[in-house]
């Protein structure tokens, strides 16, 4: 019953899943196994969501965000602190059902990771 799930979970998940390939090109091949684990966790989250198990979906999403934070820790420990805070904010937004905040938090995580192109000003 994919059309009956909560709006916060699908919006944020699809946003994250579509950016995973960009992360691998930014982080390099060594990140591929961990990104595969992130992708698997997000697929499990979508399956739980579609099955109506919101709690399990959020659990899988949390695991994926923890994996992304661990990747950040390998690249830049200072940024990893921010990534962990963003991951927690993402979880909190999902638990509250705040789709806009969850999607915004996911976007910030990917911008900070370098997975999305930043426009230069001036």
The first five atom37 places (N, CA, C, CB, O) and aatype in JSON, in Angstrom:
{
  "aatype": [20, 20, 20, 20, 20, 20, 20, 20, 20, 20, 20, 20, 20, 20, 20, 20, 20, 20, 20, 20, 20, 20, 20, 20, 20, 20, 20, 20, 20, 20, 20, 20, 20, 20, 20, 20, 20, 20, 20, 20, 20, 20, 20, 20, 20, 20, 20, 20, 20, 20, 20, 20, 20, 20, 20, 20, 20, 20, 20, 20, 20, 20, 20, 20, 20, 20, 20, 20, 20, 20, 20, 20, 20, 20, 20, 20, 20, 20, 20, 20, 20, 20, 20, 20, 20, 20, 20, 20, 20, 20, 20, 20, 20, 20, 20, 20, 20, 20, 20, 20, 20, 20, 20, 20, 20, 20, 20, 20, 20, 20, 20, 20, 20, 20, 20, 20, 20, 20, 20, 20, 20, 20],
  "atom_mask": [
    [1, 1, 1, 1, 1],
    [1, 1, 1, 1, 1],
    [1, 1, 1, 1, 1],
    [1, 1, 1, 1, 1],
    [1, 1, 1, 1, 1],
    [1, 1, 1, 1, 1],
    [1, 1, 1, 1, 1],
    [1, 1, 1, 1, 1],
    [1, 1, 1, 1, 1],
    [1, 1, 1, 1, 1],
    [1, 1, 1, 1, 1],
    [1, 1, 1, 1, 1],
    [1, 1, 1, 1, 1],
    [1, 1, 1, 1, 1],
    [1, 1, 1, 1, 1],
    [1, 1, 1, 1, 1],
    [1, 1, 1, 1, 1],
    [1, 1, 1, 1, 1],
    [1, 1, 1, 1, 1],
    [1, 1, 1, 1, 1],
    [1, 1, 1, 1, 1],
    [1, 1, 1, 1, 1],
    [1, 1, 1, 1, 1],
    [1, 1, 1, 1, 1],
    [1, 1, 1, 1, 1],
    [1, 1, 1, 1, 1],
    [1, 1, 1, 1, 1],
    [1, 1, 1, 1, 1],
    [1, 1, 1, 1, 1],
    [1, 1, 1, 1, 1],
    [1, 1, 1, 1, 1],
    [1, 1, 1, 1, 1],
    [1, 1, 1, 1, 1],
    [1, 1, 1, 1, 1],
    [1, 1, 1, 1, 1],
    [1, 1, 1, 1, 1],
    [1, 1, 1, 1, 1],
    [1, 1, 1, 1, 1],
    [1, 1, 1, 1, 1],
    [1, 1, 1, 1, 1],
    [1, 1, 1, 1, 1],
    [1, 1, 1, 1, 1],
    [1, 1, 1, 1, 1],
    [1, 1, 1, 1, 1],
    [1, 1, 1, 1, 1],
    [1, 1, 1, 1, 1],
    [1, 1, 1, 1, 1],
    [1, 1, 1, 1, 1],
    [1, 1, 1, 1, 1],
    [1, 1, 1, 1, 1],
    [1, 1, 1, 1, 1],
    [1, 1, 1, 1, 1],
    [1, 1, 1, 1, 1],
    [1, 1, 1, 1, 1],
    [1, 1, 1, 1, 1],
    [1, 1, 1, 1, 1],
    [1, 1, 1, 1, 1],
    [1, 1, 1, 1, 1],
    [1, 1, 1, 1, 1],
    [1, 1, 1, 1, 1],
    [1, 1, 1, 1, 1],
    [1, 1, 1, 1, 1],
    [1, 1, 1, 1, 1],
    [1, 1, 1, 1, 1],
    [1, 1, 1, 1, 1],
    [1, 1, 1, 1, 1],
    [1, 1, 1, 1, 1],
    [1, 1, 1, 1, 1],
    [1, 1, 1, 1, 1],
    [1, 1, 1, 1, 1],
    [1, 1, 1, 1, 1],
    [1, 1, 1, 1, 1],
    [1, 1, 1, 1, 1],
    [1, 1, 1, 1, 1],
    [1, 1, 1, 1, 1],
    [1, 1, 1, 1, 1],
    [1, 1, 1, 1, 1],
    [1, 1, 1, 1, 1],
    [1, 1, 1, 1, 1],
    [1, 1, 1, 1, 1],
    [1, 1, 1, 1, 1],
    [1, 1, 1, 1, 1],
    [1, 1, 1, 1, 1],
    [1, 1, 1, 1, 1],
    [1, 1, 1, 1, 1],
    [1, 1, 1, 1, 1],
    [1, 1, 1, 1, 1],
    [1, 1, 1, 1, 1],
    [1, 1, 1, 1, 1],
    [1, 1, 1, 1, 1],
    [1, 1, 1, 1, 1],
    [1, 1, 1, 1, 1],
    [1, 1, 1, 1, 1],
    [1, 1, 1, 1, 1],
    [1, 1, 1, 1, 1],
    [1, 1, 1, 1, 1],
    [1, 1, 1, 1, 1],
    [1, 1, 1, 1, 1],
    [1, 1, 1, 1, 1],
    [1, 1, 1, 1, 1],
    [1, 1, 1, 1, 1],
    [1, 1, 1, 1, 1],
    [1, 1, 1, 1, 1],
    [1, 1, 1, 1, 1],
    [1, 1, 1, 1, 1],
    [1, 1, 1, 1, 1],
    [1, 1, 1, 1, 1],
    [1, 1, 1, 1, 1],
    [1, 1, 1, 1, 1],
    [1, 1, 1, 1, 1],
    [1, 1, 1, 1, 1],
    [1, 1, 1, 1, 1],
    [1, 1, 1, 1, 1],
    [1, 1, 1, 1, 1],
    [1, 1, 1, 1, 1],
    [1, 1, 1, 1, 1],
    [1, 1, 1, 1, 1],
    [1, 1, 1, 1, 1],
    [1, 1, 1, 1, 1],
    [1, 1, 1, 1, 1],
    [1, 1, 1, 1, 1],
    [1, 1, 1, 1, 1]
  ],
  "atom_positions": [
    [[0.82, -1.18, 0.0], [0.0, 0.0, 0.0], [0.86, 1.25, 0.0], [-0.93, 0.0, 1.19], [0.83, 2.06, 0.92]],
    [[1.62, 1.37, -1.04], [2.56, 2.46, -1.16], [1.88, 3.81, -1.12], [3.34, 2.33, -2.42], [2.5, 4.8, -0.71]],
    [[0.61, 3.89, -1.54], [-0.06, 5.18, -1.55], [-0.62, 5.57, -0.2], [-1.15, 5.18, -2.56], [-1.2, 6.65, -0.07]],
    [[-0.49, 4.74, 0.81], [-1.04, 5.01, 2.13], [0.02, 5.39, 3.14], [-1.8, 3.82, 2.62], [-0.31, 5.62, 4.31]],
    [[1.3, 5.47, 2.75], [2.36, 5.76, 3.71], [2.39, 7.24, 4.08], [3.71, 5.33, 3.15], [1.76, 8.08, 3.44]],
    [[3.13, 7.53, 5.11], [3.23, 8.9, 5.59], [4.07, 9.72, 4.64], [3.83, 8.94, 7.0], [5.08, 9.24, 4.14]],
    [[3.67, 10.96, 4.37], [4.38, 11.76, 3.38], [5.83, 12.09, 3.75], [3.65, 13.02, 3.15], [6.65, 12.23, 2.85]],
    [[6.17, 12.23, 5.0], [7.53, 12.62, 5.38], [8.56, 11.58, 4.96], [7.62, 12.86, 6.89], [9.66, 11.92, 4.53]],
    [[8.21, 10.33, 5.08], [9.19, 9.28, 4.79], [9.49, 9.18, 3.29], [8.68, 7.95, 5.31], [10.66, 9.14, 2.93]],
    [[8.5, 9.12, 2.4], [8.87, 8.96, 1.0], [9.6, 10.17, 0.42], [7.64, 8.7, 0.19], [10.54, 9.99, -0.36]],
    [[9.21, 11.36, 0.76], [9.87, 12.54, 0.21], [11.34, 12.54, 0.56], [9.2, 13.81, 0.73], [12.18, 12.75, -0.32]],
    [[11.66, 12.33, 1.8], [13.05, 12.38, 2.23], [13.84, 11.19, 1.69], [13.14, 12.41, 3.75], [14.98, 11.36, 1.27]],
    [[13.26, 10.01, 1.67], [13.98, 8.83, 1.19], [14.34, 8.94, -0.28], [13.15, 7.58, 1.42], [15.48, 8.68, -0.66]],
    [[13.4, 9.32, -1.08], [13.69, 9.42, -2.5], [14.77, 10.46, -2.76], [12.42, 9.76, -3.28], [15.6, 10.29, -3.66]],
    [[14.76, 11.54, -2.0], [15.79, 12.58, -2.13], [17.17, 12.0, -1.82], [15.48, 13.77, -1.19], [18.12, 12.27, -2.56]],
    [[17.29, 11.23, -0.78], [18.57, 10.64, -0.4], [19.01, 9.59, -1.4], [18.49, 10.02, 1.01], [20.15, 9.59, -1.85]],
    [[18.11, 8.69, -1.77], [18.46, 7.6, -2.68], [18.96, 8.15, -4.02], [17.25, 6.68, -2.9], [19.91, 7.61, -4.6]],
    [[18.34, 9.19, -4.52], [18.75, 9.72, -5.82], [20.13, 10.36, -5.77], [17.74, 10.72, -6.31], [20.75, 10.51, -6.82]],
    [[20.62, 10.73, -4.62], [21.92, 11.38, -4.51], [23.07, 10.42, -4.17], [21.86, 12.44, -3.47], [24.22, 10.84, -4.19]],
    [[22.79, 9.18, -3.88], [23.85, 8.25, -3.47], [24.93, 8.06, -4.53], [23.24, 6.9, -3.14], [26.11, 7.99, -4.2]],
    [[24.56, 7.99, -5.78], [25.54, 7.85, -6.84], [26.5, 9.03, -6.88], [24.86, 7.71, -8.17], [27.69, 8.86, -7.16]],
    [[25.99, 10.23, -6.6], [26.84, 11.41, -6.56], [27.86, 11.3, -5.44], [26.0, 12.68, -6.37], [29.01, 11.72, -5.6]],
    [[27.46, 10.74, -4.32], [28.4, 10.58, -3.2], [29.56, 9.67, -3.56], [27.67, 10.04, -1.98], [30.7, 9.95, -3.21]],
    [[29.26, 8.59, -4.26], [30.35, 7.67, -4.63], [31.35, 8.36, -5.54], [29.78, 6.41, -5.32], [32.56, 8.15, -5.4]],
    [[30.88, 9.18, -6.45], [31.82, 9.86, -7.34], [32.63, 10.91, -6.58], [31.08, 10.52, -8.5], [33.76, 11.21, -6.96]],
    [[32.07, 11.46, -5.51], [32.79, 12.45, -4.71], [33.77, 11.77, -3.76], [31.8, 13.32, -3.91], [34.91, 12.21, -3.61]],
    [[33.34, 10.69, -3.11], [34.14, 10.04, -2.07], [35.13, 9.02, -2.62], [33.24, 9.37, -1.09], [36.14, 8.73, -1.97]],
    [[34.86, 8.47, -3.79], [35.76, 7.49, -4.37], [35.27, 6.06, -4.17], [37.15, 7.65, -3.79], [34.32, 5.8, -3.43]],
    [[35.96, 5.16, -4.84], [35.58, 3.75, -4.83], [35.62, 3.09, -3.47], [36.46, 3.01, -5.73], [34.85, 2.15, -3.23]],
    [[36.49, 3.56, -2.57], [36.56, 2.94, -1.25], [35.25, 3.1, -0.48], [37.71, 3.54, -0.45], [34.99, 2.35, 0.46]],
    [[34.43, 4.07, -0.87], [33.16, 4.3, -0.18], [32.05, 3.4, -0.7], [32.76, 5.76, -0.34], [30.98, 3.33, -0.09]],
    [[32.29, 2.71, -1.8], [31.23, 1.91, -2.44], [30.57, 0.89, -1.5], [31.81, 1.19, -3.62], [29.35, 0.81, -1.49]],
    [[31.34, 0.12, -0.71], [30.67, -0.85, 0.17], [29.76, -0.19, 1.21], [31.7, -1.7, 0.88], [28.66, -0.67, 1.48]],
    [[30.23, 0.9, 1.78], [29.41, 1.57, 2.78], [28.18, 2.22, 2.13], [30.24, 2.63, 3.53], [27.09, 2.2, 2.7]],
    [[28.35, 2.78, 0.94], [27.21, 3.35, 0.24], [26.22, 2.27, -0.18], [27.68, 4.13, -1.0], [25.01, 2.51, -0.22]],
    [[26.72, 1.07, -0.49], [25.83, -0.05, -0.79], [25.01, -0.41, 0.45], [26.64, -1.28, -1.28], [23.82, -0.74, 0.34]],
    [[25.63, -0.34, 1.63], [24.9, -0.59, 2.88], [23.85, 0.48, 3.12], [25.88, -0.65, 4.07], [22.75, 0.18, 3.59]],
    [[24.19, 1.72, 2.79], [23.22, 2.82, 2.92], [22.04, 2.55, 1.99], [23.87, 4.2, 2.59], [20.88, 2.64, 2.4]],
    [[22.34, 2.23, 0.74], [21.28, 1.96, -0.24], [20.39, 0.8, 0.24], [21.89, 1.64, -1.62], [19.17, 0.89, 0.15]],
    [[21.01, -0.27, 0.73], [20.23, -1.43, 1.21], [19.34, -1.04, 2.38], [21.18, -2.58, 1.63], [18.18, -1.47, 2.45]],
    [[19.87, -0.23, 3.29], [19.06, 0.21, 4.44], [17.88, 1.07, 3.97], [19.92, 1.0, 5.44], [16.78, 0.96, 4.51]],
    [[18.12, 1.91, 2.99], [17.04, 2.76, 2.49], [15.99, 1.96, 1.72], [17.61, 3.86, 1.6], [14.8, 2.27, 1.78]],
    [[16.43, 0.94, 1.0], [15.47, 0.06, 0.32], [14.62, -0.67, 1.35], [16.2, -0.95, -0.61], [13.41, -0.8, 1.19]],
    [[15.27, -1.14, 2.43], [14.52, -1.8, 3.51], [13.56, -0.81, 4.16], [15.49, -2.38, 4.57], [12.45, -1.17, 4.54]],
    [[14.0, 0.44, 4.29], [13.13, 1.47, 4.88], [11.9, 1.7, 3.99], [13.9, 2.79, 5.07], [10.78, 1.82, 4.49]],
    [[12.12, 1.75, 2.69], [10.99, 1.95, 1.79], [10.03, 0.77, 1.83], [11.49, 2.17, 0.35], [8.81, 0.94, 1.78]],
    [[10.59, -0.44, 1.93], [9.74, -1.63, 2.03], [8.91, -1.58, 3.32], [10.59, -2.92, 1.98], [7.72, -1.88, 3.31]],
    [[9.56, -1.21, 4.42], [8.83, -1.1, 5.7], [7.77, -0.02, 5.6], [9.8, -0.79, 6.87], [6.63, -0.21, 6.05]],
    [[8.13, 1.11, 5.03], [7.18, 2.2, 4.84], [5.99, 1.73, 4.03], [7.85, 3.4, 4.15], [4.84, 1.96, 4.42]],
    [[6.26, 1.07, 2.91], [5.18, 0.61, 2.05], [4.32, -0.45, 2.72], [5.75, 0.07, 0.75], [3.15, -0.61, 2.38]],
    [[4.91, -1.17, 3.67], [4.16, -2.16, 4.44], [3.44, -1.56, 5.63], [5.08, -3.25, 4.91], [2.76, -2.26, 6.38]],
    [[3.58, -0.25, 5.81], [2.89, 0.43, 6.89], [3.62, 0.42, 8.22], [1.56, -0.17, 7.07], [3.04, 0.82, 9.24]],
    [[4.87, -0.03, 8.25], [5.63, -0.1, 9.5], [6.56, 1.13, 9.61], [6.46, -1.42, 9.56], [7.75, 1.05, 9.32]],
    [[5.99, 2.23, 10.04], [6.71, 3.5, 10.13], [7.91, 3.42, 11.06], [5.77, 4.59, 10.59], [8.97, 3.95, 10.75]],
    [[7.76, 2.76, 12.2], [8.85, 2.63, 13.16], [10.04, 1.9, 12.58], [8.37, 1.92, 14.4], [11.18, 2.32, 12.77]],
    [[9.78, 0.82, 11.89], [10.86, 0.05, 11.27], [11.52, 0.86, 10.15], [10.32, -1.29, 10.71], [12.73, 0.81, 9.97]],
    [[10.71, 1.6, 9.4], [11.26, 2.45, 8.34], [12.22, 3.47, 8.93], [10.12, 3.16, 7.56], [13.31, 3.68, 8.39]],
    [[11.84, 4.1, 10.0], [12.69, 5.1, 10.64], [13.96, 4.45, 11.19], [11.94, 5.83, 11.76], [15.03, 5.05, 11.15]],
    [[13.83, 3.23, 11.71], [15.01, 2.5, 12.2], [16.02, 2.27, 11.07], [14.59, 1.14, 12.82], [17.22, 2.49, 11.25]],
    [[15.53, 1.84, 9.92], [16.41, 1.62, 8.76], [17.02, 2.94, 8.28], [15.63, 0.95, 7.61], [18.2, 2.99, 7.92]],
    [[16.24, 3.98, 8.28], [16.75, 5.3, 7.86], [17.85, 5.75, 8.81], [15.61, 6.35, 7.83], [18.88, 6.27, 8.38]],
    [[17.64, 5.55, 10.1], [18.66, 5.9, 11.08], [19.97, 5.17, 10.84], [18.17, 5.61, 12.48], [21.05, 5.74, 10.95]],
    [[19.86, 3.89, 10.5], [21.06, 3.1, 10.19], [21.78, 3.68, 8.98], [20.69, 1.62, 9.94], [23.0, 3.8, 8.97]],
    [[21.02, 4.04, 7.95], [21.62, 4.63, 6.75], [22.31, 5.94, 7.07], [20.55, 4.85, 5.67], [23.42, 6.19, 6.6]],
    [[21.68, 6.78, 7.86], [22.27, 8.07, 8.21], [23.53, 7.87, 9.05], [21.26, 8.94, 8.97], [24.49, 8.63, 8.91]],
    [[23.53, 6.87, 9.92], [24.74, 6.57, 10.71], [25.89, 6.15, 9.8], [24.45, 5.45, 11.75], [27.04, 6.54, 10.03]],
    [[25.59, 5.37, 8.76], [26.61, 4.96, 7.81], [27.17, 6.17, 7.06], [26.03, 3.93, 6.81], [28.38, 6.27, 6.83]],
    [[26.29, 7.1, 6.68], [26.76, 8.31, 6.0], [27.63, 9.16, 6.92], [25.56, 9.13, 5.5], [28.63, 9.73, 6.49]],
    [[27.25, 9.23, 8.19], [28.06, 9.98, 9.15], [29.43, 9.34, 9.34], [27.33, 10.08, 10.5], [30.43, 10.04, 9.49]],
    [[29.47, 8.0, 9.34], [30.75, 7.31, 9.47], [31.64, 7.57, 8.27], [30.52, 5.8, 9.65], [32.85, 7.7, 8.41]],
    [[31.04, 7.65, 7.09], [31.82, 8.0, 5.89], [32.4, 9.4, 6.03], [30.94, 7.9, 4.63], [33.56, 9.63, 5.69]],
    [[31.6, 10.32, 6.51], [32.08, 11.69, 6.71], [33.23, 11.71, 7.71], [30.94, 12.6, 7.2], [34.18, 12.49, 7.55]],
    [[33.17, 10.87, 8.72], [34.21, 10.82, 9.73], [35.55, 10.39, 9.13], [33.82, 9.86, 10.85], [36.6, 10.87, 9.55]],
    [[35.5, 9.5, 8.14], [36.72, 9.05, 7.46], [37.33, 10.17, 6.63], [36.43, 7.85, 6.59], [38.55, 10.24, 6.49]],
    [[36.5, 11.02, 6.07], [36.96, 12.07, 5.16], [37.35, 13.33, 5.91], [35.89, 12.39, 4.13], [38.4, 13.92, 5.65]],
    [[36.49, 13.76, 6.86], [36.71, 15.01, 7.58], [36.02, 14.91, 8.94], [36.17, 16.24, 6.76], [34.81, 15.13, 9.03]],
    [[36.78, 14.59, 10.0], [36.17, 14.41, 11.32], [35.38, 15.62, 11.81], [37.23, 14.09, 12.31], [34.38, 15.45, 12.5]],
    [[35.8, 16.82, 11.46], [35.06, 18.0, 11.88], [33.69, 18.05, 11.21], [35.86, 19.29, 11.56], [32.68, 18.38, 11.85]],
    [[33.65, 17.73, 9.93], [32.38, 17.69, 9.21], [31.49, 16.56, 9.73], [32.62, 17.52, 7.7], [30.26, 16.67, 9.71]],
    [[32.12, 15.48, 10.2], [31.34, 14.34, 10.69], [30.48, 14.73, 11.88], [32.27, 13.2, 11.07], [29.37, 14.22, 12.04]],
    [[30.98, 15.63, 12.71], [30.19, 16.1, 13.85], [28.9, 16.75, 13.34], [31.0, 17.1, 14.73], [27.82, 16.49, 13.85]],
    [[29.05, 17.6, 12.33], [27.88, 18.25, 11.73], [26.96, 17.22, 11.09], [28.31, 19.29, 10.69], [25.74, 17.3, 11.23]],
    [[27.54, 16.24, 10.4], [26.73, 15.22, 9.74], [25.92, 14.4, 10.76], [27.62, 14.29, 8.91], [24.76, 14.07, 10.52]],
    [[26.54, 14.09, 11.89], [25.81, 13.35, 12.93], [24.66, 14.18, 13.47], [26.76, 12.94, 14.08], [23.57, 13.66, 13.73]],
    [[24.88, 15.47, 13.65], [23.8, 16.35, 14.12], [22.69, 16.43, 13.08], [24.36, 17.78, 14.43], [21.51, 16.42, 13.42]],
    [[23.07, 16.52, 11.81], [22.05, 16.56, 10.76], [21.28, 15.24, 10.69], [22.71, 16.86, 9.4], [20.07, 15.24, 10.49]],
    [[21.99, 14.12, 10.87], [21.32, 12.82, 10.86], [20.3, 12.73, 11.99], [22.34, 11.69, 10.98], [19.21, 12.19, 11.81]],
    [[20.66, 13.25, 13.14], [19.72, 13.25, 14.26], [18.53, 14.16, 13.97], [20.42, 13.7, 15.56], [17.39, 13.82, 14.29]],
    [[18.79, 15.3, 13.36], [17.7, 16.19, 12.97], [16.78, 15.55, 11.95], [18.26, 17.49, 12.42], [15.57, 15.75, 11.99]],
    [[17.37, 14.78, 11.04], [16.6, 14.06, 10.04], [15.65, 13.06, 10.71], [17.53, 13.34, 9.05], [14.46, 13.01, 10.41]],
    [[16.21, 12.27, 11.64], [15.38, 11.3, 12.38], [14.26, 11.99, 13.12], [16.24, 10.5, 13.37], [13.11, 11.56, 13.08]],
    [[14.6, 13.07, 13.8], [13.61, 13.8, 14.59], [12.49, 14.33, 13.71], [14.27, 14.94, 15.36], [11.32, 14.25, 14.07]],
    [[12.86, 14.89, 12.56], [11.85, 15.41, 11.64], [10.92, 14.29, 11.17], [12.51, 16.09, 10.44], [9.71, 14.48, 11.08]],
    [[11.51, 13.11, 10.86], [10.67, 11.99, 10.43], [9.74, 11.55, 11.55], [11.54, 10.82, 9.98], [8.56, 11.26, 11.3]],
    [[10.25, 11.48, 12.76], [9.4, 11.06, 13.89], [8.25, 12.03, 14.12], [10.24, 10.94, 15.16], [7.16, 11.63, 14.52]],
    [[8.51, 13.31, 13.87], [7.45, 14.33, 14.02], [6.52, 14.36, 12.82], [8.07, 15.71, 14.22], [5.44, 14.95, 12.88]],
    [[6.93, 13.72, 11.72], [6.13, 13.77, 10.51], [6.3, 15.07, 9.74], [4.68, 13.57, 10.85], [5.41, 15.46, 8.98]],
    [[7.42, 15.74, 9.94], [7.69, 17.02, 9.3], [8.44, 16.78, 7.98], [8.5, 17.96, 10.24], [9.67, 16.75, 7.96]],
    [[7.68, 16.6, 6.9], [8.27, 16.28, 5.61], [9.21, 17.36, 5.11], [7.17, 16.05, 4.59], [10.29, 17.06, 4.6]],
    [[8.81, 18.61, 5.26], [9.64, 19.71, 4.75], [10.99, 19.75, 5.46], [8.91, 21.05, 4.93], [12.02, 19.91, 4.81]],
    [[10.98, 19.62, 6.78], [12.25, 19.66, 7.51], [13.11, 18.45, 7.2], [11.98, 19.74, 9.01], [14.33, 18.58, 7.07]],
    [[12.51, 17.27, 7.08], [13.28, 16.06, 6.74], [13.94, 16.23, 5.38], [12.37, 14.82, 6.75], [15.11, 15.88, 5.22]],
    [[13.2, 16.74, 4.42], [13.77, 16.92, 3.08], [14.86, 17.99, 3.09], [12.66, 17.3, 2.08], [15.89, 17.83, 2.44]],
    [[14.65, 19.06, 3.83], [15.66, 20.12, 3.92], [16.94, 19.58, 4.59], [15.11, 21.33, 4.71], [18.05, 19.89, 4.15]],
    [[16.77, 18.8, 5.64], [17.93, 18.24, 6.34], [18.71, 17.31, 5.42], [17.49, 17.47, 7.6], [19.94, 17.34, 5.4]],
    [[18.0, 16.48, 4.66], [18.67, 15.6, 3.69], [19.44, 16.43, 2.67], [17.65, 14.68, 2.99], [20.56, 16.09, 2.3]],
    [[18.84, 17.49, 2.2], [19.5, 18.35, 1.21], [20.77, 18.97, 1.79], [18.55, 19.46, 0.73], [21.79, 19.04, 1.1]],
    [[20.73, 19.41, 3.04], [21.91, 20.0, 3.68], [23.0, 18.95, 3.84], [21.55, 20.61, 5.04], [24.17, 19.24, 3.61]],
    [[22.61, 17.73, 4.24], [23.6, 16.66, 4.38], [24.34, 16.43, 3.07], [22.94, 15.35, 4.85], [25.56, 16.3, 3.05]],
    [[23.6, 16.38, 1.97], [24.24, 16.13, 0.69], [25.03, 17.32, 0.19], [23.2, 15.75, -0.34], [26.06, 17.15, -0.46]],
    [[24.59, 18.52, 0.48], [25.38, 19.69, 0.11], [26.69, 19.69, 0.87], [24.59, 20.98, 0.39], [27.75, 19.93, 0.29]],
    [[26.64, 19.43, 2.18], [27.86, 19.4, 2.99], [28.79, 18.28, 2.57], [27.5, 19.25, 4.46], [30.01, 18.41, 2.7]],
    [[28.24, 17.18, 2.07], [29.07, 16.05, 1.67], [29.78, 16.31, 0.34], [28.23, 14.79, 1.57], [30.74, 15.62, 0.0]],
    [[29.3, 17.31, -0.4], [29.87, 17.57, -1.71], [29.17, 16.82, -2.81], [31.32, 17.24, -1.71], [29.63, 16.83, -3.96]],
    [[28.07, 16.16, -2.49], [27.36, 15.36, -3.48], [26.51, 16.19, -4.42], [26.5, 14.34, -2.79], [26.08, 15.71, -5.47]],
    [[26.26, 17.43, -4.06], [25.52, 18.31, -4.96], [26.39, 19.5, -5.3], [24.18, 18.77, -4.32], [27.2, 19.96, -4.49]],
    [[26.2, 19.99, -6.5], [27.01, 21.1, -6.97], [26.57, 22.39, -6.28], [26.91, 21.24, -8.49], [25.39, 22.7, -6.21]],
    [[27.54, 23.13, -5.8], [27.27, 24.43, -5.18], [27.5, 25.51, -6.22], [28.15, 24.67, -3.93], [28.48, 25.46, -6.96]],
    [[26.61, 26.47, -6.27], [26.81, 27.57, -7.22], [27.7, 28.61, -6.57], [25.46, 28.19, -7.65], [27.59, 28.91, -5.38]],
    [[28.59, 29.15, -7.38], [29.51, 30.17, -6.88], [28.89, 31.53, -7.03], [30.87, 30.11, -7.6], [28.3, 31.84, -8.07]],
    [[29.01, 32.33, -6.01], [28.48, 33.69, -6.05], [29.57, 34.65, -6.48], [27.9, 34.1, -4.67], [30.74, 34.51, -6.12]],
    [[29.15, 35.64, -7.29], [30.05, 36.7, -7.67], [30.87, 36.33, -8.77], [30.89, 37.11, -6.59], [31.7, 37.11, -9.22]]
  ]
}
